Amino acid sequence: MYILEEKPRKVSIVTVGGGLPDMPEGNDILTHLERHGVHAKHIERARSGKSIASTIQETAAELDAKLIIMGAYEHSKFSQDLFGGVTHEVIRSTKVPVFMSH
């Protein structure tokens, strides 16, 4: 939060293939950021023939993002290594720094 609060920054919450969950913990991210003085907006991208990682990267390019922050390895690391996944694809091919939380 310190990095976001330090000076005004644009924050975009991007979801691909569905919006934020209706559960409070899904929508709370926007409220939490606003409480800390960080203006955030939600951007929904529909699933298309492209991979989710490509959609994330294209959206980052459109927004001229300086950093991508995302969760990592929703599926097991073994499954990611064997079948691939969003985390692995973003790490391999992004042109923007990525901060991941597992």
RAWO-V122971 format. One record per residue. N is the residue number from 1. RES is the residue in three letters. PSI is psi in whole degrees, -180 to 180 (* if undefined). OMEGA is omega in radians with two decimals (NA if undefined). D_LAST is the distance of its C-alpha to the last C-alpha in Angstrom with 2 decimals. Layout:
# RAWO-V122971
n=[N N]
res=[RES RES]
psi=[PSI PSI]
omega=[OMEGA OMEGA]
d_last=[D_LAST D_LAST]
This chain:
# RAWO-V122971
n=[1 2 3 4 5 6 7 8 9 10 11 12 13 14 15 16 17 18 19 20 21 22 23 24 25 26 27 28 29 30 31 32 33 34 35 36 37 38 39 40 41 42 43 44 45 46 47 48 49 50 51 52 53 54 55 56 57 58 59 60 61 62 63 64 65 66 67 68 69 70 71 72 73 74 75 76 77 78 79 80 81 82 83 84 85 86 87 88 89 90 91 92 93 94 95 96 97 98 99 100 101 102]
res=[MET TYR ILE LEU GLU GLU LYS PRO ARG LYS VAL SER ILE VAL THR VAL GLY GLY GLY LEU PRO ASP MET PRO GLU GLY ASN ASP ILE LEU THR HIS LEU GLU ARG HIS GLY VAL HIS ALA LYS HIS ILE GLU ARG ALA ARG SER GLY LYS SER ILE ALA SER THR ILE GLN GLU THR ALA ALA GLU LEU ASP ALA LYS LEU ILE ILE MET GLY ALA TYR GLU HIS SER LYS PHE SER GLN ASP LEU PHE GLY GLY VAL THR HIS GLU VAL ILE ARG SER THR LYS VAL PRO VAL PHE MET SER HIS]
psi=[-34 -43 -40 -33 -22 -47 159 130 153 130 130 128 115 128 142 124 19 152 -171 144 153 -11 149 -40 -23 -43 -20 -25 -42 -44 -43 -46 -43 -40 -27 11 16 117 125 148 154 130 122 132 132 152 137 -166 -11 161 159 -41 -42 -41 -42 -46 -40 -40 -41 -41 -43 -39 -4 45 143 -14 139 128 127 159 155 145 64 -38 169 152 -39 -47 -42 -45 -38 -47 -9 179 176 -48 -51 -43 -41 -45 -42 -33 5 151 2 142 145 130 121 146 132 *]
omega=[-3.11 -3.12 -3.12 -3.10 -3.03 3.05 -3.09 3.13 3.05 3.11 3.09 3.07 -3.07 3.02 -3.12 3.07 3.12 -3.10 3.05 3.12 3.12 3.14 -3.11 -3.10 3.09 -3.12 -3.09 -3.11 3.13 3.12 -3.13 3.14 3.12 3.12 3.13 3.09 -3.13 3.11 -3.14 3.07 3.13 3.09 3.09 3.04 3.12 3.02 3.12 3.11 -3.13 3.06 3.10 3.13 3.10 3.12 3.11 -3.11 3.10 3.11 3.10 3.12 3.11 -3.10 -3.03 -3.11 3.11 -3.09 3.01 3.06 -3.10 3.01 -3.09 3.01 3.05 3.06 -3.10 3.11 3.11 3.13 3.11 -3.13 -3.08 -3.02 -3.06 3.14 -3.09 -3.11 -3.09 -3.11 3.13 -3.14 -3.08 -2.91 -3.10 3.09 -3.11 3.07 -3.11 3.03 -3.08 3.07 3.13 NA]
d_last=[17.49 19.97 19.46 20.05 22.94 24.60 26.50 26.52 23.85 23.40 20.19 19.84 17.50 17.77 17.60 18.93 21.08 21.20 21.03 18.98 19.33 22.49 20.79 20.79 17.04 16.95 19.88 19.21 16.99 20.26 22.29 20.00 20.16 23.91 24.52 23.29 25.62 23.16 24.62 22.19 23.16 21.77 22.43 22.57 22.98 24.62 23.64 26.10 26.94 24.32 20.79 18.02 16.80 20.45 20.77 17.86 19.47 22.92 22.07 20.67 23.96 26.07 24.67 24.98 21.42 20.76 16.94 14.32 11.24 8.86 5.78 4.97 6.61 7.99 10.57 10.82 10.66 14.42 14.97 13.30 15.51 18.47 18.56 16.49 14.27 13.25 10.38 12.96 15.75 14.45 13.70 17.17 19.24 18.27 20.87 18.90 16.41 12.75 10.22 6.59 3.77 0.00]
